Amino acid sequence: MNPETILVAAITAGFAFLGVYISNRKQAALVAYRLEKMEEKVDKHNNVVERMYRLEEQVKNLKNELDDLRRS
């Protein structure tokens, strides 16, 4: 093998590595962004679930009060 071939192969490998590295960084940033957005959606969903639980308890209490008033 002559030195020119080795040099060209090394340069090509270097650029290939650089391309893969940049691509992976962009992909990782995109995954992190999507994960952050998904966490926000899950937090909103959990908030709704908690609110619904409280509402169900209030409705239950109101029904009990209504039943008590009807008995009186």
Phi and psi in radians as a Rosetta constraint file:
Dihedral C 1 N 2 CA 2 C 2 CIRCULARHARMONIC -1.661 0.35
Dihedral N 2 CA 2 C 2 N 3 CIRCULARHARMONIC 2.773 0.35
Dihedral C 2 N 3 CA 3 C 3 CIRCULARHARMONIC -1.077 0.35
Dihedral N 3 CA 3 C 3 N 4 CIRCULARHARMONIC -0.536 0.35
Dihedral C 3 N 4 CA 4 C 4 CIRCULARHARMONIC -1.128 0.35
Dihedral N 4 CA 4 C 4 N 5 CIRCULARHARMONIC -0.708 0.35
Dihedral C 4 N 5 CA 5 C 5 CIRCULARHARMONIC -1.125 0.35
Dihedral N 5 CA 5 C 5 N 6 CIRCULARHARMONIC -0.736 0.35
Dihedral C 5 N 6 CA 6 C 6 CIRCULARHARMONIC -1.131 0.35
Dihedral N 6 CA 6 C 6 N 7 CIRCULARHARMONIC -0.712 0.35
Dihedral C 6 N 7 CA 7 C 7 CIRCULARHARMONIC -1.121 0.35
Dihedral N 7 CA 7 C 7 N 8 CIRCULARHARMONIC -0.773 0.35
Dihedral C 7 N 8 CA 8 C 8 CIRCULARHARMONIC -1.106 0.35
Dihedral N 8 CA 8 C 8 N 9 CIRCULARHARMONIC -0.735 0.35
Dihedral C 8 N 9 CA 9 C 9 CIRCULARHARMONIC -1.125 0.35
Dihedral N 9 CA 9 C 9 N 10 CIRCULARHARMONIC -0.708 0.35
Dihedral C 9 N 10 CA 10 C 10 CIRCULARHARMONIC -1.151 0.35
Dihedral N 10 CA 10 C 10 N 11 CIRCULARHARMONIC -0.744 0.35
Dihedral C 10 N 11 CA 11 C 11 CIRCULARHARMONIC -1.114 0.35
Dihedral N 11 CA 11 C 11 N 12 CIRCULARHARMONIC -0.763 0.35
Dihedral C 11 N 12 CA 12 C 12 CIRCULARHARMONIC -1.084 0.35
Dihedral N 12 CA 12 C 12 N 13 CIRCULARHARMONIC -0.761 0.35
Dihedral C 12 N 13 CA 13 C 13 CIRCULARHARMONIC -1.110 0.35
Dihedral N 13 CA 13 C 13 N 14 CIRCULARHARMONIC -0.695 0.35
Dihedral C 13 N 14 CA 14 C 14 CIRCULARHARMONIC -1.085 0.35
Dihedral N 14 CA 14 C 14 N 15 CIRCULARHARMONIC -0.802 0.35
Dihedral C 14 N 15 CA 15 C 15 CIRCULARHARMONIC -1.173 0.35
Dihedral N 15 CA 15 C 15 N 16 CIRCULARHARMONIC -0.637 0.35
Dihedral C 15 N 16 CA 16 C 16 CIRCULARHARMONIC -1.103 0.35
Dihedral N 16 CA 16 C 16 N 17 CIRCULARHARMONIC -0.790 0.35
Dihedral C 16 N 17 CA 17 C 17 CIRCULARHARMONIC -1.064 0.35
Dihedral N 17 CA 17 C 17 N 18 CIRCULARHARMONIC -0.765 0.35
Dihedral C 17 N 18 CA 18 C 18 CIRCULARHARMONIC -1.079 0.35
Dihedral N 18 CA 18 C 18 N 19 CIRCULARHARMONIC -0.742 0.35
Dihedral C 18 N 19 CA 19 C 19 CIRCULARHARMONIC -1.093 0.35
Dihedral N 19 CA 19 C 19 N 20 CIRCULARHARMONIC -0.770 0.35
Dihedral C 19 N 20 CA 20 C 20 CIRCULARHARMONIC -1.145 0.35
Dihedral N 20 CA 20 C 20 N 21 CIRCULARHARMONIC -0.708 0.35
Dihedral C 20 N 21 CA 21 C 21 CIRCULARHARMONIC -1.086 0.35
Dihedral N 21 CA 21 C 21 N 22 CIRCULARHARMONIC -0.826 0.35
Dihedral C 21 N 22 CA 22 C 22 CIRCULARHARMONIC -1.123 0.35
Dihedral N 22 CA 22 C 22 N 23 CIRCULARHARMONIC -0.735 0.35
Dihedral C 22 N 23 CA 23 C 23 CIRCULARHARMONIC -1.081 0.35
Dihedral N 23 CA 23 C 23 N 24 CIRCULARHARMONIC -0.759 0.35
Dihedral C 23 N 24 CA 24 C 24 CIRCULARHARMONIC -1.149 0.35
Dihedral N 24 CA 24 C 24 N 25 CIRCULARHARMONIC -0.655 0.35
Dihedral C 24 N 25 CA 25 C 25 CIRCULARHARMONIC -1.122 0.35
Dihedral N 25 CA 25 C 25 N 26 CIRCULARHARMONIC -0.753 0.35
Dihedral C 25 N 26 CA 26 C 26 CIRCULARHARMONIC -1.117 0.35
Dihedral N 26 CA 26 C 26 N 27 CIRCULARHARMONIC -0.732 0.35
Dihedral C 26 N 27 CA 27 C 27 CIRCULARHARMONIC -1.118 0.35
Dihedral N 27 CA 27 C 27 N 28 CIRCULARHARMONIC -0.723 0.35
Dihedral C 27 N 28 CA 28 C 28 CIRCULARHARMONIC -1.124 0.35
Dihedral N 28 CA 28 C 28 N 29 CIRCULARHARMONIC -0.694 0.35
Dihedral C 28 N 29 CA 29 C 29 CIRCULARHARMONIC -1.132 0.35
Dihedral N 29 CA 29 C 29 N 30 CIRCULARHARMONIC -0.700 0.35
Dihedral C 29 N 30 CA 30 C 30 CIRCULARHARMONIC -1.144 0.35
Dihedral N 30 CA 30 C 30 N 31 CIRCULARHARMONIC -0.742 0.35
Dihedral C 30 N 31 CA 31 C 31 CIRCULARHARMONIC -1.106 0.35
Dihedral N 31 CA 31 C 31 N 32 CIRCULARHARMONIC -0.735 0.35
Dihedral C 31 N 32 CA 32 C 32 CIRCULARHARMONIC -1.102 0.35
Dihedral N 32 CA 32 C 32 N 33 CIRCULARHARMONIC -0.718 0.35
Dihedral C 32 N 33 CA 33 C 33 CIRCULARHARMONIC -1.096 0.35
Dihedral N 33 CA 33 C 33 N 34 CIRCULARHARMONIC -0.830 0.35
Dihedral C 33 N 34 CA 34 C 34 CIRCULARHARMONIC -1.113 0.35
Dihedral N 34 CA 34 C 34 N 35 CIRCULARHARMONIC -0.672 0.35
Dihedral C 34 N 35 CA 35 C 35 CIRCULARHARMONIC -1.117 0.35
Dihedral N 35 CA 35 C 35 N 36 CIRCULARHARMONIC -0.717 0.35
Dihedral C 35 N 36 CA 36 C 36 CIRCULARHARMONIC -1.075 0.35
Dihedral N 36 CA 36 C 36 N 37 CIRCULARHARMONIC -0.781 0.35
Dihedral C 36 N 37 CA 37 C 37 CIRCULARHARMONIC -1.128 0.35
Dihedral N 37 CA 37 C 37 N 38 CIRCULARHARMONIC -0.683 0.35
Dihedral C 37 N 38 CA 38 C 38 CIRCULARHARMONIC -1.138 0.35
Dihedral N 38 CA 38 C 38 N 39 CIRCULARHARMONIC -0.687 0.35
Dihedral C 38 N 39 CA 39 C 39 CIRCULARHARMONIC -1.093 0.35
Dihedral N 39 CA 39 C 39 N 40 CIRCULARHARMONIC -0.666 0.35
Dihedral C 39 N 40 CA 40 C 40 CIRCULARHARMONIC -1.105 0.35
Dihedral N 40 CA 40 C 40 N 41 CIRCULARHARMONIC -0.738 0.35
Dihedral C 40 N 41 CA 41 C 41 CIRCULARHARMONIC -1.131 0.35
Dihedral N 41 CA 41 C 41 N 42 CIRCULARHARMONIC -0.707 0.35
Dihedral C 41 N 42 CA 42 C 42 CIRCULARHARMONIC -1.133 0.35
Dihedral N 42 CA 42 C 42 N 43 CIRCULARHARMONIC -0.700 0.35
Dihedral C 42 N 43 CA 43 C 43 CIRCULARHARMONIC -1.079 0.35
Dihedral N 43 CA 43 C 43 N 44 CIRCULARHARMONIC -0.742 0.35
Dihedral C 43 N 44 CA 44 C 44 CIRCULARHARMONIC -1.104 0.35
Dihedral N 44 CA 44 C 44 N 45 CIRCULARHARMONIC -0.743 0.35
Dihedral C 44 N 45 CA 45 C 45 CIRCULARHARMONIC -1.083 0.35
Dihedral N 45 CA 45 C 45 N 46 CIRCULARHARMONIC -0.790 0.35
Dihedral C 45 N 46 CA 46 C 46 CIRCULARHARMONIC -1.081 0.35
Dihedral N 46 CA 46 C 46 N 47 CIRCULARHARMONIC -0.638 0.35
Dihedral C 46 N 47 CA 47 C 47 CIRCULARHARMONIC -1.106 0.35
Dihedral N 47 CA 47 C 47 N 48 CIRCULARHARMONIC -0.733 0.35
Dihedral C 47 N 48 CA 48 C 48 CIRCULARHARMONIC -1.121 0.35
Dihedral N 48 CA 48 C 48 N 49 CIRCULARHARMONIC -0.731 0.35
Dihedral C 48 N 49 CA 49 C 49 CIRCULARHARMONIC -1.068 0.35
Dihedral N 49 CA 49 C 49 N 50 CIRCULARHARMONIC -0.767 0.35
Dihedral C 49 N 50 CA 50 C 50 CIRCULARHARMONIC -1.106 0.35
Dihedral N 50 CA 50 C 50 N 51 CIRCULARHARMONIC -0.718 0.35
Dihedral C 50 N 51 CA 51 C 51 CIRCULARHARMONIC -1.144 0.35
Dihedral N 51 CA 51 C 51 N 52 CIRCULARHARMONIC -0.712 0.35
Dihedral C 51 N 52 CA 52 C 52 CIRCULARHARMONIC -1.116 0.35
Dihedral N 52 CA 52 C 52 N 53 CIRCULARHARMONIC -0.691 0.35
Dihedral C 52 N 53 CA 53 C 53 CIRCULARHARMONIC -1.039 0.35
Dihedral N 53 CA 53 C 53 N 54 CIRCULARHARMONIC -0.793 0.35
Dihedral C 53 N 54 CA 54 C 54 CIRCULARHARMONIC -1.100 0.35
Dihedral N 54 CA 54 C 54 N 55 CIRCULARHARMONIC -0.724 0.35
Dihedral C 54 N 55 CA 55 C 55 CIRCULARHARMONIC -1.113 0.35
Dihedral N 55 CA 55 C 55 N 56 CIRCULARHARMONIC -0.719 0.35
Dihedral C 55 N 56 CA 56 C 56 CIRCULARHARMONIC -1.074 0.35
Dihedral N 56 CA 56 C 56 N 57 CIRCULARHARMONIC -0.714 0.35
Dihedral C 56 N 57 CA 57 C 57 CIRCULARHARMONIC -1.117 0.35
Dihedral N 57 CA 57 C 57 N 58 CIRCULARHARMONIC -0.718 0.35
Dihedral C 57 N 58 CA 58 C 58 CIRCULARHARMONIC -1.140 0.35
Dihedral N 58 CA 58 C 58 N 59 CIRCULARHARMONIC -0.728 0.35
Dihedral C 58 N 59 CA 59 C 59 CIRCULARHARMONIC -1.104 0.35
Dihedral N 59 CA 59 C 59 N 60 CIRCULARHARMONIC -0.748 0.35
Dihedral C 59 N 60 CA 60 C 60 CIRCULARHARMONIC -1.041 0.35
Dihedral N 60 CA 60 C 60 N 61 CIRCULARHARMONIC -0.792 0.35
Dihedral C 60 N 61 CA 61 C 61 CIRCULARHARMONIC -1.128 0.35
Dihedral N 61 CA 61 C 61 N 62 CIRCULARHARMONIC -0.714 0.35
Dihedral C 61 N 62 CA 62 C 62 CIRCULARHARMONIC -1.136 0.35
Dihedral N 62 CA 62 C 62 N 63 CIRCULARHARMONIC -0.679 0.35
Dihedral C 62 N 63 CA 63 C 63 CIRCULARHARMONIC -1.103 0.35
Dihedral N 63 CA 63 C 63 N 64 CIRCULARHARMONIC -0.729 0.35
Dihedral C 63 N 64 CA 64 C 64 CIRCULARHARMONIC -1.098 0.35
Dihedral N 64 CA 64 C 64 N 65 CIRCULARHARMONIC -0.731 0.35
Dihedral C 64 N 65 CA 65 C 65 CIRCULARHARMONIC -1.130 0.35
Dihedral N 65 CA 65 C 65 N 66 CIRCULARHARMONIC -0.708 0.35
Dihedral C 65 N 66 CA 66 C 66 CIRCULARHARMONIC -1.119 0.35
Dihedral N 66 CA 66 C 66 N 67 CIRCULARHARMONIC -0.753 0.35
Dihedral C 66 N 67 CA 67 C 67 CIRCULARHARMONIC -1.076 0.35
Dihedral N 67 CA 67 C 67 N 68 CIRCULARHARMONIC -0.724 0.35
Dihedral C 67 N 68 CA 68 C 68 CIRCULARHARMONIC -1.095 0.35
Dihedral N 68 CA 68 C 68 N 69 CIRCULARHARMONIC -0.713 0.35
Dihedral C 68 N 69 CA 69 C 69 CIRCULARHARMONIC -1.170 0.35
Dihedral N 69 CA 69 C 69 N 70 CIRCULARHARMONIC -0.651 0.35
Dihedral C 69 N 70 CA 70 C 70 CIRCULARHARMONIC -1.190 0.35
Dihedral N 70 CA 70 C 70 N 71 CIRCULARHARMONIC -0.581 0.35
Dihedral C 70 N 71 CA 71 C 71 CIRCULARHARMONIC -1.260 0.35
Dihedral N 71 CA 71 C 71 N 72 CIRCULARHARMONIC -0.453 0.35
